[in-house]
Amino acid sequence: MYRYSVIESPPRRCVLPLIADAPQLAGLRRAVRAELAVWGMSALADEAELITAELASNVINHVGQGSAATLVLDAGSDQLRVEVHDKSDKVPQRLNPTCDEESGRGLQLLSALSPSWGTIRTAAGKAVWCELPLTPDETRRRIQRATTVMENYGLAVGSPTARLTHRPVLEESATSLILDLLHWLTAHDLDPDDILDRAQIHFEAGAQVA
């Protein structure tokens, strides 16, 4: 795998030409982790590795084993953009695989890991991109938002907000809120299991970073 990199502060850009071949995926993931470590973005390494492996696997599966492709990492002050370029103009299609199907989940994974992703046409074919925000205080902000929601929820169901500091009340209130959300999702023709899976992926990714 040939590699060249241009590092500025910021933005930073790294270009990794590659051959779409399953045995090379492990090396590609290691290269991504090493580059992000140099850039001081190790907090995004796990998600970036997963996205890179998924995008490269899509090239193998849908463009062809041994196809030439290029990984591009673009880092700004507040986000990391991951792109994989290939020579096919076939745009990825979002599928809805059943629980028994092993394929077709790539775009679901991208949606779960990245708040923003898409496909662009290029002169040679296409590029599939994902953006990961660099937000060191995201966990703290999520906890603050959840606290506000829990307090308002306690008022809505008639539970004194002061009691939300006690563990049994917290557990009961959180369970009740999640149950109400499941009913709300179902009422809006959304799949509760799919939403819960996405939330779990985000949570586990955040826990690994922490």
LINSULMO-V496590 format. One record per helix or strand of 2 or more residues. SS is the DSSP state (hx for helix, st for strand). FROM is the first residue (numbers start at 0). TO is the last residue. If there is no record, write none. Layout:
# LINSULMO-V496590
{{SS FROM TO} {SS FROM TO}}
This chain:
# LINSULMO-V496590
{{st 3 5} {st 11 18} {hx 21 37} {hx 41 61} {st 67 74} {st 78 85} {hx 105 112} {st 115 120} {st 125 132} {hx 137 155} {hx 160 164} {hx 166 186} {hx 191 208}}
